[in-house]
Amino acid sequence: MADVTVYRTWDEPMADMCVGLLRAEGLNPLKVTDIVRSVHPFTVDGLGEIEVRVPEDESVRADEIISARFSDTDKDNNTGD
């Protein structure tokens, strides 16, 4: 089964908070990025976007949890699929 992106951000603390929240609810999130932050700790032209993914069968529950816990501003600035 494929993983589904449920949250995107360029802010690592926000991604960590989202992952922690989903784990606390019993889901299995995965934080994915294209760069190694210890080597490139900055964002250039969108490089460094972080995705939070969950297994496809957990995506609806993950969306519900994120919608209930994150503000509209957070969701507008950090949209998932």
Secondary structure, DSSP 8 states (H G I E B T S, - for coil): --EEEEEEES-HHHHHHHHHHHHHTT---EEEESS-TTT--S-BTTBT-EEEEEEGGGHHHHHHHHHHHS-HHHHHHS---
